[in-house]
Amino acid sequence: MALHSLPPGLHPDTLAIRSAADRSQYGENSEALYLTSGYVQPSAQASAARFAGDEDGFTYGRYGNPTVAGFEQRLASMEGAEASISSASGMSAILMMCMGLLQSGDHVVCSQSMFGSTIKLIGSDLAKFGVQSTFVPQTDVDAWRAAVRPNTKLLFAETPTNPLTEVCDIAALADIAHKAGALLAVDNCFATPALQRPISLGADIITHSGTKFLDGQGRVMAGALCTTEQRITEKFLPVLKSGGMTLAPFNAWVVLKGLETLGIRMKAQSAQALAVAQWLEQQSQVARVFYPGLPSHPQHALAMAQQNGCGGAVLSMEIKGFTPEQARANAFHVLDSMRVLSLCTNLGDTKSLLAHPASTSHGRLTEAQRQAAGVVQGMIRVNVGLEHLDDIKNDLLRGFESLPSA
Ligand SMILES: *Cc1c(COP(=O)(O)O)cnc(C)c1O
């Protein structure tokens, strides 16, 4: 599609604001929102050529839209990818990737601490169609290598993970994948291209939930894959066309505008999260804090090298309790004590949000899968937003101080 031409060599911060589809004949400075499901064709001949893919031009809303294309171009340029293809949600982007790359009899190696719905999709839903999978400990490079089989087509990691913020070595996993003739996909939802660009580290495909930091203010659902032009045209676009997991133009427009402030939000929220994490480590009711920016984090050095020196906006903490039941009750008590922060299973928002992963994002897993993912009953995940730091701490303190003494 005809897209806005910019001089080469611009920095990602500039591309986040300037990379877009062409302006319309009206010269609007803010990118236009094209709400249309169909496109008037100049001639029957041109229409036939467009539908056949021989000529550029929009044909039908399920296949493409100028606002959606603008979002895809901007995200791809920020990730340093050739191209991007968007979808209605992060999970539908992952589904599109799997449907495009895998068939019955193929094998996938996945981190066992991936997002809960990803584990469900690959481990259960795709298993119905004959796709095999092995789930390995995220940070154990040897376990990834050992899990590879002759029919392995895809390695899929998420770094940092939700909710434990485990970090994996993208370059090391890319090496394992490529030696096995497989591809490496990385879910870059937590770090975003503002902190981490997996393709520059050897990853082949990036998956995104645009719902999170790309939007940044908790408004719409969106998802995307970033990879080569060829893979998108040959593998993913056909799935989108027949599967119909198309991103709505309005949602694309919201996320497109969200990208403009991604860099400053990620840096500011990372700084806030680090301050909250350091403070939480000193609270007597908290057994453990998981945050890549803390020196106590097992992959702290790797995270700092791989993530532009930032830990990201999400941390998790384990509330104390003598038994799992008591830890769960204490965590619930803290969650129910909030007066400023929201009890809300989302992240990537400028509002600080708290969630109980064991009963929400990881609630559909079996107890064994939950244990493997390290999601204990006392765990609370915090998306650290942009409220004043003192107000965030005071709200949490209100929860801690009213706990029955642990
Ligand atoms: C939320 C999330 C997803 C799924 O995205 P949706 O937009 O909710 O479908 C995938 N991966 C990670 C790491 C997430 O946090």
The ligand as an SDF file (V2000), in Angstrom:
LIG
                    3D

 15 15  0  0  0  0  0  0  0  0999 V2000
   -2.1410   -9.7930   27.4310 C   0  0  0  0  0  0  0  0  0  0  0  0
   -1.0600  -10.6170   26.8750 C   0  0  0  0  0  0  0  0  0  0  0  0
   -1.2840  -11.3750   25.7200 C   0  0  0  0  0  0  0  0  0  0  0  0
   -2.6210  -11.4700   25.0380 C   0  0  0  0  0  0  0  0  0  0  0  0
   -3.0490  -10.2470   24.5370 O   0  0  0  0  0  0  0  0  0  0  0  0
   -4.6050   -9.8720   24.3640 P   0  0  0  0  0  0  0  0  0  0  0  0
   -4.5380   -8.5610   23.6640 O   0  0  0  0  0  0  0  0  0  0  0  0
   -5.2090   -9.8210   25.7360 O   0  0  0  0  0  0  0  0  0  0  0  0
   -5.2280  -10.9370   23.5420 O   0  0  0  0  0  0  0  0  0  0  0  0
   -0.2180  -12.1180   25.2220 C   0  0  0  0  0  0  0  0  0  0  0  0
    0.9810  -12.0970   25.8240 N   0  0  0  0  0  0  0  0  0  0  0  0
    1.2200  -11.3720   26.9400 C   0  0  0  0  0  0  0  0  0  0  0  0
    2.5750  -11.3990   27.5510 C   0  0  0  0  0  0  0  0  0  0  0  0
    0.2110  -10.6070   27.5060 C   0  0  0  0  0  0  0  0  0  0  0  0
    0.4460   -9.9120   28.6250 O   0  0  0  0  0  0  0  0  0  0  0  0
  1  2  1  0
  2  3  1  0
  2 14  2  0
  3  4  1  0
  3 10  2  0
  4  5  1  0
  5  6  1  0
  6  7  2  0
  6  8  1  0
  6  9  1  0
 10 11  1  0
 11 12  2  0
 12 13  1  0
 12 14  1  0
 14 15  1  0
M  END
$$$$
